[in-house]
Amino acid sequence: MAECQGYFQEEQNGKELEVNEYHIFGPSVFNIRIESWWGWMTTAQTGQWRELFQQYTDAGEFRRKNR
């Protein structure tokens, strides 16, 4: 996500930027709405996929750095 933000910022500014000029790493503890949205999204959408790929990983059928 940070890379995507950087791409758009660099295009808009017309110059290369350092990552700390366009992205803050860490939890957004003061933004309750976005944290609520992420919780909903994990439960309703992405959670099932994370579980599925974890099952594949546990069974030895999926490796993150599969070459």
Phi, psi and omega in degrees: 000319179299321180297319178296315178301318180298317180303310182294320179295318180295321177297318181292320183272345179071024178205160178284138183239156172281149183303325181287355176274347182225356183217139175248122180270141178129173181287150177263069188292342181265359181249087186295323182297315182290324177296321177296317180297316179298321178298316178297315183298319179297316181291313188274333189235297191273340182303318181297323180287321177299317178296317180300312180291332175293320176297318176299317180297313181298327180276358180078015182264354181218132176230133182302321182253054181286120181239000000 
